[in-house]
Amino acid sequence: MTAPLPTQYSSSPTILVVDDTPTNLSVLVGILQGHGYRILVARNGQSAIEIARRTQPDVMLLDVVMPGLNGFDVCRELRYHPAVSETIVIFLSALGDVSDKVTGLELGAVDYITKPYQSEEVLARVRGHLIRKQLERDLRISRDSLNEELRSAGEMQRMLLPQALPAHSRVSFAAHYRTSLHAGGDYYDVFPLNGDRVGVFVADVSGHGAKAAIIMAMMRTLLHSSEIPLEDPGQVLRSLNLHFSYLKETSLFATALYALIDPTDETLRIACAGHPTPLLLRNTLSITTVECDATVPLFMFDLPNVPVSEHKLSRGDRIIFYTDGFTERQTEAGEMFGFQRLRDAIAREATDIPEQLLRKVIETVESFADGHEPDDDQTMLIASLRQ
């Protein structure tokens, strides 16, 4: 029993048969006739090239040994014509030399049929390669469609991020956000609060793609609703964990951090759920890690108590919030950027302008990665207390 032709080829796929011997042409045409194919013939290499450019056949059965342009010459010439780039080339030859077969395959052929021709073999090889080609085309279309959907999801996701960071008389901000795919699980936000205070939220949902993006969007909705009191860092994380309690039975989790900056009292109150703690670049240019009593990531267990740590700030201090996509950024060889390089990159910059500091850090990370694309989402937000 022969497999049915793919839908793409139900209206007669085109096969170009190329052979300088009339008897061989007659044999091959006879084998192929009656099986749903549109058959074209060429008796030399130059004619084969001209017909192929004009008709863009699905399959070319190409004799190797011909006067003038041989089969290898034809295949080599067709490689430079995009119109026939998807044509399946199957060589026809009485040659049994392995080097000849290797030459043909290196030129882009997919198979060899050896003379004398066997009807069942010719039909099976042609049909098999047509089916494979259609499956590859279907896979490419599905992949492109999925990429387009993810790209659209990524655009929508970016619309959920702050379109502009708040203008504040005492605190200035700068932020960087980059997904490893079209859509990701990193999220950051800044909330102006009463009394000149500012809330900063940074989270990293496990995984990438649609699942992480959906959770990120739901977090954003909750934080912008009136359900969560943004003046209490511990309560913010407890409320998020409680709302997503149904995720405890899944493999999803999120690291998260919420900080309350009070420029009037010059204090930083911070709650952390398994997230990298921020770095603090003092106006004296000393750099330290903001110590805090962290709890486990969100969505894993009940969190009846989330500790809140408090730190004293000074004018000119810069607080650097980030996700682990920065420290885990890799080179092609798999070497990670790491925490120490991040710390050093920040410490080298004396500027108190957050945009300049952020730009320099990004340049350092990208220079280290040397063109290797990130495997994880990257988010960094810098808050600077004005002098």
C-alpha positions, 0 to 999 in steps of 0.5 A: 500500500502506498501512502497518500500524497500530502494535501499540498501535492494533491493537485499534481506535483511537478517532476522534472526528469533530466537525462540525455538518453531517450530510452531512460527518459521513456522508462522514467516517464512510464514509471511516473505516469498515472500516479498523479504527477505533472511530468516535464523532461529535459535532455541536457543540463542547460535545458534543465536549468532553464525549465527549472527556473521557469517552472520551479519543479517539486522534484528533479530526477537528474542524470549525473553523466551527460554531455556539456553540463553534467548533473553536478554542474546543474545542481551547482548552478541551481544552488544560486537561484532562490526560485528553485531552492526547495526543489528536491534533487535526486541523482540518477546514475549507474556510478557506484563510486562513494565519492560521486555520491558524496559529491552529489549530496554535498551539492544539495541532492537528497538521494540517489537512484541507481540504474537500471531503474526499479519501478517500486524504488523510483515511486517510493523514493519520489513519494517519500521525499515529497511527503518529507518536504511537505512535513517540513513545510508544515512544521515551518508554517506552524513554527512561524505561526507560533513565533508570530503569536509569541511576538504578539504576546510579547508586545502586549506584555511590554504594554503592561510594563511602566510606559514611563517611570514616575517623575519624583522630586526626590528619587530618579529611576531607570529600567531595562527589560529584555526577554529571552523569547518573545514573551517572558516572566520578568516583571517590574513596576514602580508605585508612587505612594503617599508621603513621597514614598515609592514602592518598587516591585521586581519578580521573575516567574519560572520558565519562559513563554506563554505560562510565565507571561500570563502569570506576570500579567495577572501579578500586574493586575493584582498590584494595580488593584485596590486589593493589596496594600502597597505600603506594607512590603510583607503584606504585598508578597503574602497577598500575591502568594495567597492569590496564586495558592492554586499554583502550589500543586504545579511546578510554577514558582516566582521569585519576588521582591517588594521595597518601600523607599522613603526619601523623607526618612531616608529608609528602605524597607524590603521583603524578599521571596527567594529573589536576588537582593538588591545592590546598594551603591553608596554616594561614597562609591562603596557597594554592598548587598542589601541584607534582608531575611528572605523567604521561599519563592512564591506559589510553593508554600503558605507564607503566614509571615514574610519578614521585612528588613529596614535599612538606612539610606543617604542622599546620592545612594543608588539601589540596583534591583535585578533578576538573575538573567543578568548574573546567569548571562552566558558566553557561547562557551557557557561561562556565566557573567556572575555576581562578582562581575555585576558588582564590579561593573556597578562599582566602576561607575561614579555617576549618580545618573541612573540612566548612565549607570544602567547603560554602562552595566548593559554594555559590560554584560553585552560585551561579555556575552559577545553576541551570544543570545540570553537564555533567560529574561533580564530586568534591572531597575535603578532607583537613585536618591537625589543629592 
